[in-house]
Amino acid sequence: MNDRQQQMIQFEKYWYPLGGGSSKQIIEEFGLSDRDFFTELNRIVDADPPEALSAAELRRMREVIRRRLWMAR
């Protein structure tokens, strides 16, 4: 996992309990739309799930990612 991917995971680890970061924060921090951010985050989490998260936390993060992707359609 590269530095940018790690930053994305750290960002979402903080924000997923609140439904994910705001669109404004995502654009300011990463220069990505919600759809692009959560698409990439979904790919990262599937390929290399963060070890610091419990199974329940990872499940909740994935739920937030799926919901935000659905909302960004």
C-alpha positions as CSV (number, residue, x, y, z in Angstrom):
1,M,0.0,0.0,0.0
2,N,1.5,3.4,-1.0
3,D,1.4,6.6,1.1
4,R,-1.7,8.0,-0.6
5,Q,-3.6,4.8,0.0
6,Q,-2.6,4.7,3.6
7,Q,-3.7,8.4,4.0
8,M,-7.1,7.4,2.5
9,I,-7.5,4.5,4.9
10,Q,-6.5,6.8,7.9
11,F,-8.9,9.4,6.7
12,E,-11.8,6.9,6.5
13,K,-10.9,5.2,9.8
14,Y,-11.5,8.5,11.4
15,W,-14.7,9.4,9.5
16,Y,-16.5,6.1,8.8
17,P,-18.3,6.0,12.2
18,L,-19.8,9.3,11.2
19,G,-20.8,8.1,7.7
20,G,-17.6,9.0,5.9
21,G,-15.9,12.4,5.4
22,S,-17.7,15.2,3.7
23,S,-17.5,15.8,0.0
24,K,-15.7,19.1,0.7
25,Q,-13.1,17.4,2.9
26,I,-12.5,14.6,0.4
27,I,-11.9,17.1,-2.4
28,E,-9.6,19.3,-0.2
29,E,-7.6,16.4,1.1
30,F,-7.4,14.1,-2.0
31,G,-8.7,16.1,-5.0
32,L,-11.2,13.4,-5.7
33,S,-15.0,13.3,-6.1
34,D,-16.9,11.1,-3.6
35,R,-17.4,8.5,-6.3
36,D,-13.7,8.3,-7.1
37,F,-12.6,8.4,-3.5
38,F,-14.9,5.6,-2.4
39,T,-14.3,3.5,-5.5
40,E,-10.5,3.6,-4.8
41,L,-11.1,3.1,-1.0
42,N,-13.3,0.0,-1.8
43,R,-10.5,-1.4,-4.0
44,I,-7.9,-0.8,-1.3
45,V,-10.1,-2.4,1.5
46,D,-10.8,-5.4,-0.7
47,A,-7.2,-6.0,-1.7
48,D,-5.5,-5.1,1.6
49,P,-7.9,-4.7,4.6
50,P,-6.5,-2.6,7.4
51,E,-5.2,-4.9,10.1
52,A,-5.9,-2.3,12.8
53,L,-9.6,-2.7,12.4
54,S,-11.6,-5.5,14.0
55,A,-13.9,-7.6,11.8
56,A,-16.9,-5.5,13.0
57,E,-15.2,-2.2,12.3
58,L,-14.2,-3.4,8.8
59,R,-17.7,-4.5,8.1
60,R,-19.0,-1.1,9.2
61,M,-16.4,0.7,7.0
62,R,-17.5,-1.4,4.0
63,E,-21.1,-0.5,4.7
64,V,-20.3,3.2,4.7
65,I,-18.2,2.8,1.4
66,R,-21.1,0.9,-0.3
67,R,-23.7,3.5,0.8
68,R,-21.5,6.5,-0.3
69,L,-20.9,4.8,-3.7
70,W,-24.7,4.3,-4.0
71,M,-25.3,8.0,-3.1
72,A,-22.7,9.1,-5.6
73,R,-24.3,7.4,-8.6
